[in-house]
């Protein structure tokens, strides 16, 4: 089994550089840093090419 190092799916920062939040999506374990977590929540379309299926995710509406 190949061990992969945890790194942010957006900026590739590792857990040695920044805290990472673990998520599971499509039976895959992925990581995202706190700086890019809002991107996943509010603009998942910007993750196309970095997160498989991102084009099918719906953003959370803005809260006023």
N, CA, C and O atoms as a Tinker XYZ file with bonds, in Angstrom:
   256  protein
     1  N      0.847000   -1.189000    0.000000    73     2
     2  CA     0.000000    0.000000    0.000000    64     1     3
     3  C      0.885000    1.243000    0.000000    63     2     4     5
     4  O      1.821000    1.337000    0.794000    81     3
     5  N      0.600000    2.184000   -0.873000    73     3     6
     6  CA     1.383000    3.406000   -0.985000    64     5     7
     7  C      0.801000    4.446000   -0.026000    63     6     8     9
     8  O     -0.395000    4.736000   -0.073000    81     7
     9  N      1.623000    4.993000    0.822000    73     7    10
    10  CA     1.229000    6.028000    1.764000    64     9    11
    11  C      1.383000    7.378000    1.073000    63    10    12    13
    12  O      2.456000    7.684000    0.553000    81    11
    13  N      0.337000    8.180000    1.058000    73    11    14
    14  CA     0.432000    9.512000    0.476000    64    13    15
    15  C      0.513000   10.529000    1.603000    63    14    16    17
    16  O     -0.141000   10.373000    2.635000    81    15
    17  N      1.301000   11.551000    1.411000    73    15    18
    18  CA     1.429000   12.598000    2.416000    64    17    19
    19  C      0.216000   13.513000    2.331000    63    18    20    21
    20  O     -0.229000   13.876000    1.242000    81    19
    21  N     -0.303000   13.874000    3.474000    73    19    22
    22  CA    -1.447000   14.781000    3.487000    64    21    23
    23  C     -0.996000   16.167000    3.036000    63    22    24    25
    24  O      0.023000   16.688000    3.489000    81    23
    25  N     -1.787000   16.750000    2.129000    73    23    26
    26  CA    -1.510000   18.088000    1.616000    64    25    27
    27  C     -2.813000   18.713000    1.151000    63    26    28    29
    28  O     -3.716000   18.010000    0.697000    81    27
    29  N     -2.913000   20.023000    1.263000    73    27    30
    30  CA    -4.104000   20.752000    0.829000    64    29    31
    31  C     -4.340000   20.508000   -0.656000    63    30    32    33
    32  O     -3.415000   20.608000   -1.462000    81    31
    33  N     -5.582000   20.188000   -1.017000    73    31    34
    34  CA    -5.883000   19.914000   -2.419000    64    33    35
    35  C     -5.768000   21.147000   -3.296000    63    34    36    37
    36  O     -5.707000   21.022000   -4.520000    81    35
    37  N     -5.738000   22.335000   -2.705000    73    35    38
    38  CA    -5.621000   23.575000   -3.482000    64    37    39
    39  C     -4.172000   24.037000   -3.596000    63    38    40    41
    40  O     -3.655000   24.216000   -4.698000    81    39
    41  N     -3.519000   24.229000   -2.445000    73    39    42
    42  CA    -2.186000   24.845000   -2.459000    64    41    43
    43  C     -1.048000   23.869000   -2.181000    63    42    44    45
    44  O      0.122000   24.244000   -2.244000    81    43
    45  N     -1.384000   22.635000   -1.879000    73    43    46
    46  CA    -0.408000   21.580000   -1.613000    64    45    47
    47  C      0.402000   21.788000   -0.331000    63    46    48    49
    48  O      1.413000   21.114000   -0.132000    81    47
    49  N     -0.023000   22.706000    0.541000    73    47    50
    50  CA     0.653000   22.875000    1.834000    64    49    51
    51  C      0.468000   21.592000    2.643000    63    50    52    53
    52  O     -0.616000   21.007000    2.641000    81    51
    53  N      1.507000   21.161000    3.326000    73    51    54
    54  CA     1.445000   19.929000    4.108000    64    53    55
    55  C      1.079000   20.228000    5.556000    63    54    56    57
    56  O      1.019000   21.384000    5.975000    81    55
    57  N      0.839000   19.176000    6.298000    73    55    58
    58  CA     0.511000   19.337000    7.714000    64    57    59
    59  C      1.719000   19.819000    8.514000    63    58    60    61
    60  O      1.574000   20.213000    9.671000    81    59
    61  N      2.881000   19.793000    7.927000    73    59    62
    62  CA     4.066000   20.364000    8.571000    64    61    63
    63  C      4.067000   21.888000    8.448000    63    62    64    65
    64  O      4.736000   22.580000    9.216000    81    63
    65  N      3.312000   22.405000    7.476000    73    63    66
    66  CA     3.283000   23.840000    7.212000    64    65    67
    67  C      2.051000   24.538000    7.763000    63    66    68    69
    68  O      2.120000   25.711000    8.132000    81    67
    69  N      0.921000   23.833000    7.826000    73    67    70
    70  CA    -0.346000   24.441000    8.234000    64    69    71
    71  C     -1.282000   23.357000    8.752000    63    70    72    73
    72  O     -1.122000   22.190000    8.395000    81    71
    73  N     -2.243000   23.711000    9.575000    73    71    74
    74  CA    -3.243000   22.713000    9.959000    64    73    75
    75  C     -4.046000   22.292000    8.725000    63    74    76    77
    76  O     -4.297000   23.101000    7.831000    81    75
    77  N     -4.435000   21.049000    8.690000    73    75    78
    78  CA    -5.245000   20.546000    7.586000    64    77    79
    79  C     -6.529000   19.928000    8.122000    63    78    80    81
    80  O     -6.538000   19.291000    9.175000    81    79
    81  N     -7.604000   20.127000    7.382000    73    79    82
    82  CA    -8.887000   19.514000    7.695000    64    81    83
    83  C     -9.049000   18.320000    6.763000    63    82    84    85
    84  O     -8.903000   18.443000    5.547000    81    83
    85  N     -9.351000   17.172000    7.345000    73    83    86
    86  CA    -9.533000   15.960000    6.549000    64    85    87
    87  C    -10.988000   15.871000    6.105000    63    86    88    89
    88  O    -11.904000   16.137000    6.883000    81    87
    89  N    -11.189000   15.496000    4.848000    73    87    90
    90  CA   -12.533000   15.247000    4.360000    64    89    91
    91  C    -12.535000   13.971000    3.540000    63    90    92    93
    92  O    -11.516000   13.564000    2.983000    81    91
    93  N    -13.680000   13.364000    3.482000    73    91    94
    94  CA   -13.827000   12.162000    2.674000    64    93    95
    95  C    -14.853000   12.461000    1.595000    63    94    96    97
    96  O    -15.942000   12.958000    1.882000    81    95
    97  N    -14.507000   12.161000    0.377000    73    95    98
    98  CA   -15.378000   12.441000   -0.761000    64    97    99
    99  C    -15.135000   11.374000   -1.809000    63    98   100   101
   100  O    -13.998000   11.114000   -2.205000    81    99
   101  N    -16.225000   10.758000   -2.251000    73    99   102
   102  CA   -16.143000    9.685000   -3.241000    64   101   103
   103  C    -15.178000    8.585000   -2.808000    63   102   104   105
   104  O    -14.379000    8.080000   -3.598000    81   103
   105  N    -15.278000    8.232000   -1.529000    73   103   106
   106  CA   -14.463000    7.177000   -0.923000    64   105   107
   107  C    -12.961000    7.473000   -0.986000    63   106   108   109
   108  O    -12.141000    6.555000   -0.958000    81   107
   109  N    -12.614000    8.745000   -1.070000    73   107   110
   110  CA   -11.226000    9.188000   -1.062000    64   109   111
   111  C    -11.006000   10.075000    0.143000    63   110   112   113
   112  O    -11.886000   10.858000    0.500000    81   111
   113  N     -9.854000    9.971000    0.778000    73   111   114
   114  CA    -9.497000   10.876000    1.858000    64   113   115
   115  C     -8.724000   12.036000    1.241000    63   114   116   117
   116  O     -7.737000   11.838000    0.532000    81   115
   117  N     -9.194000   13.249000    1.524000    73   115   118
   118  CA    -8.586000   14.471000    0.994000    64   117   119
   119  C     -8.340000   15.435000    2.142000    63   118   120   121
   120  O     -8.887000   15.255000    3.230000    81   119
   121  N     -7.525000   16.452000    1.914000    73   119   122
   122  CA    -7.234000   17.448000    2.923000    64   121   123
   123  C     -7.359000   18.831000    2.306000    63   122   124   125
   124  O     -7.118000   19.034000    1.116000    81   123
   125  N     -7.746000   19.779000    3.163000    73   123   126
   126  CA    -7.810000   21.177000    2.741000    64   125   127
   127  C     -7.361000   22.035000    3.917000    63   126   128   129
   128  O     -7.656000   21.716000    5.069000    81   127
   129  N     -6.657000   23.109000    3.634000    73   127   130
   130  CA    -6.173000   23.985000    4.703000    64   129   131
   131  C     -7.267000   24.998000    5.061000    63   130   132   133
   132  O     -8.169000   25.238000    4.258000    81   131
   133  N     -7.196000   25.588000    6.242000    73   131   134
   134  CA    -8.215000   26.555000    6.665000    64   133   135
   135  C     -8.356000   27.740000    5.710000    63   134   136   137
   136  O     -9.447000   28.291000    5.564000    81   135
   137  N     -7.276000   28.128000    5.071000    73   135   138
   138  CA    -7.334000   29.251000    4.131000    64   137   139
   139  C     -8.236000   28.934000    2.945000    63   138   140   141
   140  O     -8.903000   29.829000    2.423000    81   139
   141  N     -8.269000   27.678000    2.510000    73   139   142
   142  CA    -9.046000   27.308000    1.331000    64   141   143
   143  C    -10.385000   26.642000    1.637000    63   142   144   145
   144  O    -11.148000   26.346000    0.717000    81   143
   145  N    -10.679000   26.405000    2.907000    73   143   146
   146  CA   -11.961000   25.819000    3.276000    64   145   147
   147  C    -13.145000   26.673000    2.801000    63   146   148   149
   148  O    -14.126000   26.108000    2.317000    81   147
   149  N    -13.098000   28.010000    2.916000    73   147   150
   150  CA   -14.199000   28.822000    2.387000    64   149   151
   151  C    -14.419000   28.621000    0.882000    63   150   152   153
   152  O    -15.546000   28.723000    0.398000    81   151
   153  N    -13.365000   28.341000    0.163000    73   151   154
   154  CA   -13.481000   28.071000   -1.268000    64   153   155
   155  C    -14.336000   26.835000   -1.507000    63   154   156   157
   156  O    -15.195000   26.832000   -2.388000    81   155
   157  N    -14.104000   25.793000   -0.731000    73   155   158
   158  CA   -14.891000   24.564000   -0.839000    64   157   159
   159  C    -16.355000   24.822000   -0.519000    63   158   160   161
   160  O    -17.239000   24.246000   -1.154000    81   159
   161  N    -16.616000   25.677000    0.452000    73   159   162
   162  CA   -17.981000   25.944000    0.884000    64   161   163
   163  C    -18.710000   26.895000   -0.064000    63   162   164   165
   164  O    -19.845000   26.626000   -0.460000    81   163
   165  N    -18.072000   27.990000   -0.425000    73   163   166
   166  CA   -18.751000   29.060000   -1.166000    64   165   167
   167  C    -18.511000   29.066000   -2.671000    63   166   168   169
   168  O    -19.328000   29.605000   -3.417000    81   167
   169  N    -17.416000   28.484000   -3.130000    73   167   170
   170  CA   -17.090000   28.503000   -4.561000    64   169   171
   171  C    -16.503000   27.173000   -5.021000    63   170   172   173
   172  O    -15.392000   27.148000   -5.552000    81   171
   173  N    -17.223000   26.065000   -4.830000    73   171   174
   174  CA   -16.661000   24.768000   -5.217000    64   173   175
   175  C    -16.360000   24.663000   -6.710000    63   174   176   177
   176  O    -15.547000   23.833000   -7.118000    81   175
   177  N    -16.995000   25.482000   -7.516000    73   175   178
   178  CA   -16.720000   25.458000   -8.958000    64   177   179
   179  C    -15.273000   25.836000   -9.259000    63   178   180   181
   180  O    -14.755000   25.475000  -10.316000    81   179
   181  N    -14.617000   26.547000   -8.361000    73   179   182
   182  CA   -13.213000   26.920000   -8.538000    64   181   183
   183  C    -12.269000   25.749000   -8.266000    63   182   184   185
   184  O    -11.062000   25.855000   -8.485000    81   183
   185  N    -12.819000   24.638000   -7.791000    73   183   186
   186  CA   -12.004000   23.458000   -7.505000    64   185   187
   187  C    -12.037000   22.442000   -8.646000    63   186   188   189
   188  O    -11.468000   21.357000   -8.527000    81   187
   189  N    -12.698000   22.786000   -9.744000    73   187   190
   190  CA   -12.720000   21.897000  -10.906000    64   189   191
   191  C    -11.278000   21.655000  -11.338000    63   190   192   193
   192  O    -10.502000   22.595000  -11.508000    81   191
   193  N    -10.937000   20.400000  -11.510000    73   191   194
   194  CA    -9.575000   20.027000  -11.864000    64   193   195
   195  C     -8.719000   19.673000  -10.654000    63   194   196   197
   196  O     -7.667000   19.049000  -10.795000    81   195
   197  N     -9.166000   20.069000   -9.471000    73   195   198
   198  CA    -8.442000   19.746000   -8.240000    64   197   199
   199  C     -9.228000   18.756000   -7.394000    63   198   200   201
   200  O     -8.644000   17.948000   -6.670000    81   199
   201  N    -10.558000   18.819000   -7.486000    73   199   202
   202  CA   -11.447000   17.953000   -6.735000    64   201   203
   203  C    -12.371000   17.259000   -7.718000    63   202   204   205
   204  O    -13.210000   17.915000   -8.336000    81   203
   205  N    -12.241000   15.954000   -7.879000    73   203   206
   206  CA   -13.104000   15.246000   -8.833000    64   205   207
   207  C    -14.576000   15.482000   -8.523000    63   206   208   209
   208  O    -15.001000   15.321000   -7.379000    81   207
   209  N    -15.352000   15.859000   -9.521000    73   207   210
   210  CA   -16.780000   16.081000   -9.341000    64   209   211
   211  C    -17.140000   17.446000   -8.794000    63   210   212   213
   212  O    -18.307000   17.691000   -8.487000    81   211
   213  N    -16.176000   18.344000   -8.663000    73   211   214
   214  CA   -16.453000   19.679000   -8.116000    64   213   215
   215  C    -17.499000   20.424000   -8.935000    63   214   216   217
   216  O    -18.229000   21.262000   -8.406000    81   215
   217  N    -17.568000   20.122000  -10.203000    73   215   218
   218  CA   -18.543000   20.808000  -11.054000    64   217   219
   219  C    -19.987000   20.468000  -10.660000    63   218   220   221
   220  O    -20.916000   21.172000  -11.056000    81   219
   221  N    -20.180000   19.402000   -9.890000    73   219   222
   222  CA   -21.518000   19.003000   -9.459000    64   221   223
   223  C    -21.876000   19.509000   -8.069000    63   222   224   225
   224  O    -23.005000   19.313000   -7.620000    81   223
   225  N    -20.944000   20.153000   -7.380000    73   223   226
   226  CA   -21.204000   20.667000   -6.037000    64   225   227
   227  C    -21.891000   22.021000   -6.120000    63   226   228   229
   228  O    -21.577000   22.833000   -6.990000    81   227
   229  N    -22.816000   22.257000   -5.224000    73   227   230
   230  CA   -23.539000   23.528000   -5.185000    64   229   231
   231  C    -22.983000   24.392000   -4.054000    63   230   232   233
   232  O    -22.804000   23.901000   -2.939000    81   231
   233  N    -22.708000   25.670000   -4.322000    73   231   234
   234  CA   -22.195000   26.550000   -3.265000    64   233   235
   235  C    -23.286000   26.866000   -2.234000    63   234   236   237
   236  O    -24.480000   26.806000   -2.526000    81   235
   237  N    -22.841000   27.200000   -1.031000    73   235   238
   238  CA   -23.761000   27.645000    0.004000    64   237   239
   239  C    -24.131000   29.088000   -0.326000    63   238   240   241
   240  O    -23.250000   29.892000   -0.632000    81   239
   241  N    -25.429000   29.433000   -0.270000    73   239   242
   242  CA   -25.828000   30.825000   -0.571000    64   241   243
   243  C    -25.200000   31.799000    0.422000    63   242   244   245
   244  O    -24.955000   31.455000    1.578000    81   243
   245  N    -24.944000   33.025000   -0.051000    73   243   246
   246  CA   -24.396000   34.054000    0.818000    64   245   247
   247  C    -25.389000   34.386000    1.926000    63   246   248   249
   248  O    -26.601000   34.408000    1.710000    81   247
   249  N    -24.854000   34.643000    3.104000    73   247   250
   250  CA   -25.683000   35.039000    4.248000    64   249   251
   251  C    -25.586000   36.544000    4.421000    63   250   252   253
   252  O    -24.496000   37.090000    4.592000    81   251
   253  N    -26.710000   37.197000    4.375000    73   251   254
   254  CA   -26.710000   38.668000    4.541000    64   253   255
   255  C    -27.189000   39.055000    5.909000    63   254   256
   256  O    -27.255000   40.243000    6.227000    81   255
